[in-house]
């Protein structure tokens, strides 16, 4: 979570509509295979896309199952920044776009 919010004072200034998918993405806790594997709930941490372990970074930056949403997020970022952008900058500078993209993640299908 610290990679998204390195400064708690800055976080408290932001208005964020917190959803379960947003919370899962930011904390890495929830229906993410790496997390579930750590607690022996999942047999393997490998993502359904078979391109690596299913981590928050994988979902945001690499997972082909999230490619369409990532393309939308990248398009928003590319107006003012380069991709990949840090997780802190996703929250700080592209908050609405990032939250919108997390709401399209179907963790049950990942």
Secondary structure, DSSP 8 states (H G I E B T S, - for coil): -TTT-S-HHHHHHS-----HHHHHHHH--SS-HHHHHHTTSSS--B-TTSSSB--HHHHHHT-GGGHHHHHHHHHHHHTTS-SS--HHHHHHHSHHHHHHHHTT--TTT-
